[in-house]
Amino acid sequence: MIPATRGIAATETGQLQISLPEQATPFGTAARAAAGRSLGQELIELAHADGIQLVTIHRTDDGGSGTEGPRPDVATAPEPQSSVLVELTDRRDRLQSFCRQHADLLKGLVLAYQYTERWEPHAQHVKVTEATAETLTERLASEEE
């Protein structure tokens, strides 16, 4: 737990991004092929079974980061850098445990961890008041001192 600041308790969480290039998403194992599941689907099911807090999967057209957005020529010609991105969000230790438990499936894939915090305000520190222009100006002035 990260120390509370001004009535907010912060807990370290993180997001693990698993990039599955399009050519790396075939069924792979006979059991997976028989079930008709892709590697991305299998990772989603395993993450849910392991109790990972938030699990998402989506396709990207920029090779995995999702930052460049769709390209205008994607509809006319398949993009060789297209990939599937599986994102898991939970505490760092739980994400590390997931990686250790499923290392055989994750081998050779690009994994990226991003630090985030989960904030929870403490009810006893939350004070609701009617704000006027005068009280707001006073409050801002007192915080600057």
Secondary structure, DSSP 8 states (H G I E B T S, - for coil): -EEEETTEEEEEEEEEEEEEEGGG-S--SHHHHHHT--HHHHHHHHHHHTT-SEEEEEEESSSSS--S---TTTTTS--TT-EEEEEEEE-HHHHHHHHHHTHHHHTTSEEEEEEEEEEEE-GGG-------HHHHHHHHHHHH-
